[in-house]
Amino acid sequence: MIKNLKFIGIFLSFFILVFLLDQAVKNLTLKGLRYEGEFLDLTYVLNTGVAFSMLSFLEHYLKYLHLALLLCLFAYLLWQKAFLKQHIIAFGIMLGAGSSNLLDRFIHGGVVDMFYWHKWFDFAIFNVADVMINVSVFLILMQELFINFNKRKKNGNF
């Protein structure tokens, strides 16, 4: 029981931290915070689609698709508890970021994006949650590669 509370506490800590950080930056952006730099601009864009504004023609339905995907991921993680426990920090980050973007869809009709990288190449405008989702996927991949590498090494399959 105490172990489960520890895992829930870790998950919720990262979930809440990422959620609040993303919403704080979005709030500052919505209040007019702007910056133009050599590499990166802080601007405001409402993305009614998904990555790179794809599927923006589905803008009224994307929030429900987004909600369904988050619920499916959460249900899968409850089913695969060992996998969730191995990656508790990464999934706290991922679900906090995904929930923050989902909140934007319901409140603003799209996701608030603000970071625009333009040095050497033009990149999509993105937000803190997008970065954190990528960080969480990277953490999961690295941990899986490391865990699987060590398992193969222990079993003599390397």
JOGI-V898405 format. One record per pair of residues at least 12 apart in sequence whose C-alpha atoms are under 10 Angstrom apart, sorted by the first residue. I is the first residue (numbers start at 1). GAP is how many residues later the second one is. Records with the same first field share a line. If there is no record, write none. Layout:
I->GAP  GAP
This chain:
4->81
7->77  78  81  82
8->77  80  84
9->79  83
10->78  79  82
11->73  74  76  77  78  79  80  81  82  84  85
12->76  77  79  80  81  83  84
13->76  79  80  83
14->74  75  76  77  78  79  80  81  82  83
15->73  74  75  76  77  78  79  80  81  82  83  84  85
16->76  77  79  80  81  83  84
17->75  76  79  80
18->74  75  76  77  78  79  80  81  82  110  111  114  115
19->73  74  75  76  77  78  79  80  81  82  84  109  110  113
20->76  77  80
21->75  76  79  107  108
22->74  75  78  79  90  105  106  107  108  109  110
23->74  77  78  80  81  89  104  105  106
24->104
25->87  88  89  102  103  104
26->18  74  78  85  86  87  88  101  102  103
27->85
28->86
29->13  14  15  16  83  84  85  86
30->13  14  15  82  83  84
31->13
32->12
33->81
34->80  81
35->79  80
36->80
37->79  80  81  82
38->79  80  81
39->77  78  79  80  81  82
40->74  75  76  77  78  79  83  85
41->73  74  75  76  77  78  84
42->71  72  73  74  75  83  84  85
43->70  71  72  73  82  83
44->68  69  70  71  72  81  82  83
45->65  66  67  68  69  70  71  80  81  82
46->58  59  62  63  64  65  66  67  68  79
47->12  57  58  61  62  63  64  65  66  67  78  79
48->12  14  15  56  57  60  61  62  63  64
49->13  14  56  60  61  62
50->12  16  60  61
51->73  74  75  79
52->71  72  73  74
53->58  71  72
56->54
59->46  50  51
60->45  46  49  50
61->44
62->40  43  44  47  48
63->38  39  40  41  42  43  46  47  48
64->38  41  42
65->37
66->32  33  35  36  39
67->31  32  35  36  38
69->29
70->24  25  28  29  32
71->24
73->18  22
74->17  21
77->14
83->57  61
86->54  57  58  61
87->49  50  52  53  54  56  57
88->52
89->47  50  51
90->42  43  44  45  46  47  48  49  50  53
91->42  45  46  48  49
92->41  44
93->36  39  40  41  42  43  44
94->35  36  37  38  39  40  41  42  43
95->34  37  38  41
96->33  36  37
97->30  31  32  33  34  35  36  37  39
98->31  32  34  35
99->30
100->12  28  29  30
101->12  26  27  28  29
111->15  16  18
112->13  14  15  16  17
113->12  13  14  15  16  17
114->12  13  14
115->12  13
